[in-house]
Amino acid sequence: MPPPAQVPSSGDARRWAWLPPVGGWGYYLLLGAIGMLVLGPLGGITAAYMNFSVGFFVGGQVLAGILGSVVTYGYGAEGRHGANYIQTTAASVAGMMAMSALIQAMVWMGMPPKPAWQLIIYMLSIAMMAAGIGMLYTPILVERMRLTFPSGLAVANILRALTDPALLRRSVARLFGGMAAGLAGGLAAAKIAAVAATEFSCSTFGAGLIVGARVGIPAIVGGLAFWALTPAFIAAGWLQPGEPFRKIAFLVALGMTLGAAAIDMALILWRAVRRLSDPLPDDGIEVPEEQRTGPRASVPRLLLWVAFWSVATIACGMSFFDEPLPIMLAAIVLVAIFALVNGISLGLTDWNPISSAFVVAVLILATLGLNDPGLSLMAGTVVFVACSTAGDMQQDRSTGWRLGSNRALQFRFQAVGLVLGAVLVVASAQLFMAAYPVLKLDQTVMSADEAPVQWTSAMTYKFVGALRSLHDPKPFQITAIWIGLGVGLATELLRKAILLNKTWRRWAASSRAGFATDFVVDAVLLPSPYASSFGGFVNLPTSLWFGAGGIASSLVNTLRPKGVQAEALPADMSTTSLAGGGLIAGDALAALGLGIAGLLAVL
């Protein structure tokens, strides 16, 4: 933590005298303790559980922003900076804990166990390097290009609402109400046979509540389409009878995401080049100046930081995992590229394509001669963890930029969070796999009847399946990827040509018939490949419950009376969004509690 003498208080605006004054050691200890020991682990447990159970995770910035606002409410308007530092720390811890799928992938692939301290140091080195690279790009992405970073904007709005007690009470009540329901639902699904028979998952339904019907319905469409194609896959020899459809569908789905990503990345880079060549946008955004008290940001120090942790990452990869030096150097170069490309994507769309970056990195490293799947996993880990961490840094800094928070302090809070996150990512992975041994079983070689219902682990399935398919491919597996690539390219091109057409947009907004037609085309006829591909990575019940949550969310928000809607919370703090986040957190806590209880019983 920075010494208190460096950041004097800008005025004592405390509502309660017992709070430590701004700028003192007690103040920073309070912020750090809440972010690292409470909100970070809470969001991290949720993210890790989502990866193990579903296969994706929801970023913790908004959740941490809401709860951070509660903690710093006593500081009045000045508390927005403290809440921002809390959510930065918490998001760092949670984001690192979400990387637990990589450790599960090591187990699935039968790699020799590595000492926990080696995994911790490797993860920490990658994350520290990535935080520096992410911060280096923020003057371009955040300040020069003024990308939106939707989640960062949402958090900024939350923290600006710090002085609105009614807004704070409504958001916290909805969030904790969802957590209570998620906790009860998670326990019921584990202990009550009738509930378990429905294969209901609070976390899956809650994720659907957050994303809405335009993402949830495509997941149903994708899942049903792949399920219906199962007989055709078997007839073609791509599947054996009794094998789950996702054993081949995930390759098609992977190709779909890569095809769509190719279109989007080309458009994003084109927009970025045009935006950089234009004068600073006059977008009406009034951005407060960065706090002039406290430590000043230094580019030379930041470059030294990146250089040090880059060398540490290379040394760890070579010493711990026997990675060749050229491969590690190539991984660092790929990080520098993807941290910028993914940052632009995150700033424009709130989508960080870390899985696509991992797969593309593995493909590139394979062309450089890396043919061992285990070595590819550990080298790809550099890109995957770095893209996630750098994106978090850029997202968090977009919030700090809007609020005028000190960037050097914000960077330090993120770095402190990464230290604990690197420890907890290993600990949480080992805890979950010890409490639930089924998580150790390689689902890529299971039949449909053998695959666990609750723990679909779609992200791990994607990693392991892609690594094995790329390094020891069967001809039909490559064909499946190419088919998916073609579907993704064609679908995304049609979506861009139709759904973004100005005439279409005006017609869709002009009447209920236009809105309904636009919805059907967007969600059913030409669903986003990113959303529909989800159905290829998970079991069908997971897609159905996820889609059901999305439908429920859109129905609630659409049918809400106009008078109530006018008083609704901002989009990222809507009733369904907060309730969905609470369901996920409660379900994760239920699983963690049951797992610890079972582990203690065994011990």
Buried (B, 14 or more C-beta within 10 A) or exposed (E): EBEBEBBEBEEEEBEEEEBBBBBBEEBBEBBBEBBBBBBBBBBBBBBBBBBBBBBBBBBBBBBBBBBBBBBBBBBBEBBBBBBBBBBBBBBBBBBBBBBBBBBBBBBBBEBEEBEBEBBBBBBBBBBBBBBBBBBBBBBBBBBEBBBBBBBBBBBBBBBBBBEEEEBBEBBBEBBBBBBEBBBBBBBBBBEEEEBBEEBBBBBBBBBBBBBBBBBBBBBBBBBBBBBEBBEEBBEEEBBEEEBBBBBBBBBBBBBBBBBBBBBBBEBBBEBBEEBEEEEEEEEEEEEEEBBEEBBEBEEEEBEEBBEBBBEBBBBBBBEBBEBBEEBBEBBBEBBBEBBBBBBBBBBBBBBBBBBBBBBBBBBBBBEEEBEBBBBBBBBBBBBBBBBBBBBBBBBBBBBBBBBBBBBBBBBBBBBBBBBBBBBBBBBBBBBBBBBBEBBEBBBBEBEBEEBBBBBBBBBBBBBBBBBBBBBEBEEBBBBBBBBBBEBBBBBBEEBBEBBEEEEBEEBBEEEEEBBEBBBEBBBEEBBBBBBBBBBBBBBBBBBBBBBBBBBBBBEBBEEBEEEEEEEEBBEBBBBBBBBBBBBBBBBBBBBBBBBEEBBEEEE
